Amino acid sequence: MILPLVCVNGVVPPELTFARLVRDVTERPVRLHDLVGYREVLPPGYRLEAELSALGAVVNGSAHLLGYSAGASVTLAFAAAHPDRVASLTLVEPPWIGVADGTEFQAGMDAVMFDTPAERRWETFHQLLTRPGADVPPPPPNPPPWAAGRVARGEQVWRALRAHPIPAERLASITAPVYLPVAADSHPWFVDAAHQLADRFQTATVDVYPGNHVRPPHVSEADRFVAALRSLWATAGDGVAS
């Protein structure tokens, strides 16, 4: 049986951020999952458990899981809670890896999400996610129509993540292969976090791509990214001819 690939997005809608991936992965079903926290109306008492329940319904058994940005943090939490449902795990720059670390980056995330007015958050968020001194174009002056509401609702997603610790021993119980791609011009915290995570899993690979957090590996080098996924799936015992 060929297992599906379940892709979980960040602030960018899944049909946009994973558009190329959906075109390229033709040998298995691809399911796109948008976070509950980006809905216009949140469920009462929204917490990360709502995200884990919703993702569990999409996984529907076991699957290859791929998360990007906040979606990677939710996917990480799901894998820690349900290691038996993970055939492979790909995490593209999760901003929360389960522990308050006192870093400047984490303080910056708190400041952007909790203290920055929603109308200024798009530009400030972009700056935080980028490596200082990197030659990265600024965000467009006129964000796309979906941006304002989703960036504003990102506060609730970040609160839910911050309130959900992920014990290292839960990650150590994951036997599936793990892939941790990062972008060279993203904030250096993402590279540090990838290596921290790699030490917590049984089998994990960190891989550096060109680009940045808003031009992530599955966009900056799509062919290389898909080739790496196929290698990961083969390691998991679920490789098929492309």
C-alpha positions as CSV (number, residue, x, y, z in Angstrom):
1,M,0.0,0.0,0.0
2,I,1.3,3.4,-0.9
3,L,0.9,5.8,2.0
4,P,-0.3,9.4,1.5
5,L,1.8,12.5,2.0
6,V,0.0,14.9,4.4
7,C,1.3,18.6,4.1
8,V,0.6,21.1,6.9
9,N,1.2,24.7,6.1
10,G,2.1,27.9,8.0
11,V,0.5,31.3,7.4
12,V,0.5,30.9,3.6
13,P,-2.5,28.9,2.5
14,P,-1.6,25.3,1.7
15,E,-2.8,25.3,-1.9
16,L,-0.3,28.1,-2.5
17,T,2.8,27.1,-0.5
18,F,2.6,23.5,-1.7
19,A,1.5,24.1,-5.3
20,R,4.7,22.9,-6.9
21,L,5.0,19.9,-4.5
22,V,1.5,18.7,-5.5
23,R,2.4,18.9,-9.2
24,D,5.6,17.0,-8.6
25,V,4.5,14.2,-6.3
26,T,2.4,12.1,-8.6
27,E,3.2,8.6,-7.3
28,R,1.1,8.9,-4.0
29,P,-1.9,10.8,-2.7
30,V,-1.1,14.2,-1.4
31,R,-3.5,15.7,1.2
32,L,-3.2,19.4,2.1
33,H,-4.2,20.5,5.6
34,D,-4.8,24.0,6.8
35,L,-4.4,24.8,10.5
36,V,-7.5,25.3,12.5
37,G,-6.0,28.4,14.0
38,Y,-6.2,30.2,10.7
39,R,-9.9,29.8,10.3
40,E,-12.0,33.0,10.5
41,V,-13.9,31.5,13.5
42,L,-11.9,29.5,16.1
43,P,-13.5,26.7,18.1
44,P,-14.3,27.7,21.7
45,G,-11.3,27.3,24.0
46,Y,-8.9,26.8,21.0
47,R,-5.8,25.0,22.1
48,L,-3.2,22.8,20.3
49,E,-5.4,19.8,21.0
50,A,-7.8,21.1,18.4
51,E,-5.0,21.1,15.9
52,L,-3.9,17.6,16.8
53,S,-7.4,16.3,16.5
54,A,-8.0,17.9,13.1
55,L,-4.7,16.6,11.7
56,G,-5.4,13.2,13.1
57,A,-8.6,13.1,11.0
58,V,-6.6,13.9,7.9
59,V,-3.8,11.4,8.5
60,N,-6.5,8.7,9.0
61,G,-4.2,5.8,9.9
62,S,-0.6,6.5,9.1
63,A,1.1,8.8,6.6
64,H,4.2,10.6,5.6
65,L,4.0,13.9,7.4
66,L,5.4,17.2,6.1
67,G,5.0,20.5,8.0
68,Y,6.2,23.9,7.2
69,S,6.6,26.8,9.7
70,A,3.8,26.8,12.2
71,G,2.5,23.7,10.4
72,A,5.8,22.0,11.2
73,S,5.4,22.7,14.9
74,V,1.9,21.3,14.9
75,T,3.2,18.2,12.9
76,L,6.0,17.8,15.4
77,A,3.5,17.8,18.3
78,F,1.3,15.3,16.5
79,A,4.3,13.0,15.8
80,A,5.3,13.1,19.5
81,A,1.7,12.2,20.5
82,H,1.2,9.5,17.8
83,P,4.6,8.1,16.8
84,D,2.9,4.9,15.5
85,R,1.0,7.0,12.8
86,V,4.2,8.5,11.3
87,A,5.7,6.8,8.3
88,S,8.2,9.6,7.8
89,L,8.5,13.1,9.2
90,T,9.7,16.2,7.3
91,L,9.8,19.5,9.3
92,V,10.6,22.7,7.4
93,E,11.7,25.3,9.9
94,P,9.3,24.9,12.9
95,P,9.3,28.1,15.0
96,W,8.4,26.1,18.1
97,I,10.1,22.8,19.0
98,G,8.5,22.2,22.3
99,V,10.5,24.2,24.9
100,A,10.8,27.8,26.0
101,D,14.5,28.4,25.3
102,G,15.0,32.1,26.3
103,T,16.5,32.9,22.9
104,E,16.4,36.3,21.2
105,F,14.4,34.6,18.4
106,Q,11.7,33.3,20.7
107,A,11.4,36.6,22.4
108,G,11.1,38.2,18.9
109,M,8.3,35.8,18.1
110,D,6.5,36.8,21.3
111,A,7.0,40.5,20.5
112,V,5.7,40.1,16.9
113,M,2.7,38.0,17.8
114,F,1.7,39.5,21.1
115,D,2.8,43.1,21.0
116,T,2.9,44.2,17.4
117,P,-0.3,45.6,15.9
118,A,-1.7,43.3,13.3
119,E,-1.4,45.8,10.5
120,R,2.4,46.0,11.1
121,R,2.9,42.3,11.7
122,W,3.5,41.2,8.1
123,E,6.7,43.3,7.6
124,T,8.0,42.8,11.1
125,F,7.4,39.0,10.9
126,H,9.3,38.9,7.6
127,Q,12.3,40.7,9.2
128,L,12.4,38.4,12.2
129,L,12.4,35.3,10.1
130,T,15.4,36.5,8.0
131,R,19.1,36.1,8.8
132,P,20.5,39.5,9.8
133,G,22.5,40.9,6.9
134,A,21.0,38.6,4.3
135,D,20.2,40.1,0.9
136,V,16.5,39.2,1.0
137,P,13.9,41.3,-0.8
138,P,11.5,43.0,1.5
139,P,7.9,41.8,1.5
140,P,5.6,43.3,-1.1
141,P,4.1,46.7,0.0
142,N,0.6,45.4,-0.8
143,P,0.2,41.9,0.8
144,P,-2.1,39.4,-0.9
145,P,-5.7,39.5,0.2
146,W,-5.4,36.4,2.4
147,A,-2.5,37.9,4.4
148,A,-4.1,40.3,6.8
149,G,-6.5,38.0,8.5
150,R,-4.2,35.0,8.6
151,V,-1.2,37.0,10.0
152,A,-3.5,38.4,12.6
153,R,-4.8,35.0,13.6
154,G,-1.3,33.7,13.8
155,E,-1.2,35.1,17.3
156,Q,-3.7,32.4,18.4
157,V,-1.6,29.7,16.8
158,W,1.5,30.9,18.5
159,R,-0.2,31.1,21.9
160,A,-1.4,27.5,21.4
161,L,2.1,26.3,20.5
162,R,3.8,28.2,23.3
163,A,1.4,26.5,25.8
164,H,2.2,23.0,24.5
165,P,5.5,21.5,25.7
166,I,6.9,18.5,23.7
167,P,9.0,16.2,25.9
168,A,12.3,15.1,24.4
169,E,11.5,11.5,25.4
170,R,8.4,11.5,23.2
171,L,10.5,12.4,20.2
172,A,13.0,9.7,21.0
173,S,10.2,7.2,20.6
174,I,9.7,8.1,17.0
175,T,11.3,5.3,14.9
176,A,10.4,6.8,11.5
177,P,13.1,8.6,9.5
178,V,13.1,12.4,9.9
179,Y,14.2,15.1,7.4
180,L,15.0,18.6,8.6
181,P,15.6,21.0,5.7
182,V,16.5,24.6,6.5
183,A,17.1,27.7,4.4
184,A,20.5,29.5,4.5
185,D,19.1,33.0,4.8
186,S,16.5,32.2,7.4
187,H,17.1,33.3,11.0
188,P,20.1,31.3,12.4
189,W,17.8,30.0,15.1
190,F,16.2,27.6,12.6
191,V,19.5,25.9,11.9
192,D,20.2,25.6,15.6
193,A,16.7,24.2,16.2
194,A,17.1,21.6,13.4
195,H,20.3,20.3,15.0
196,Q,18.7,20.2,18.4
197,L,15.8,18.2,17.0
198,A,18.1,15.9,15.1
199,D,19.7,14.9,18.4
200,R,16.3,14.0,19.9
201,F,15.2,11.6,17.1
202,Q,16.5,8.2,16.4
203,T,17.2,8.8,12.7
204,A,17.3,12.4,11.4
205,T,19.1,14.4,8.6
206,V,19.6,18.2,8.5
207,D,19.9,19.6,5.1
208,V,20.6,23.3,4.1
209,Y,19.0,24.9,1.0
210,P,19.3,28.3,-0.5
211,G,16.4,30.7,0.2
212,N,14.8,31.9,3.4
213,H,11.8,31.2,5.6
214,V,9.4,32.8,3.1
215,R,11.1,31.1,0.2
216,P,11.6,27.8,1.8
217,P,13.3,24.6,0.5
218,H,10.2,23.2,-1.2
219,V,10.1,26.4,-3.2
220,S,13.8,27.4,-3.6
221,E,15.0,24.0,-4.9
222,A,11.8,22.1,-5.6
223,D,13.5,19.3,-7.6
224,R,16.1,18.6,-5.0
225,F,13.5,18.7,-2.3
226,V,11.2,16.1,-4.0
227,A,14.2,13.9,-4.6
228,A,15.1,14.1,-0.9
229,L,11.5,13.2,0.0
230,R,11.6,10.2,-2.3
231,S,14.8,9.0,-0.7
232,L,13.2,9.5,2.8
233,W,10.2,7.4,1.8
234,A,12.4,4.7,0.4
235,T,14.3,4.6,3.7
236,A,10.9,4.3,5.4
237,G,10.2,1.2,3.2
238,D,7.5,3.0,1.1
239,G,9.5,3.9,-2.0
240,V,7.8,3.6,-5.4
241,A,8.9,4.3,-8.9
242,S,8.5,7.9,-9.9
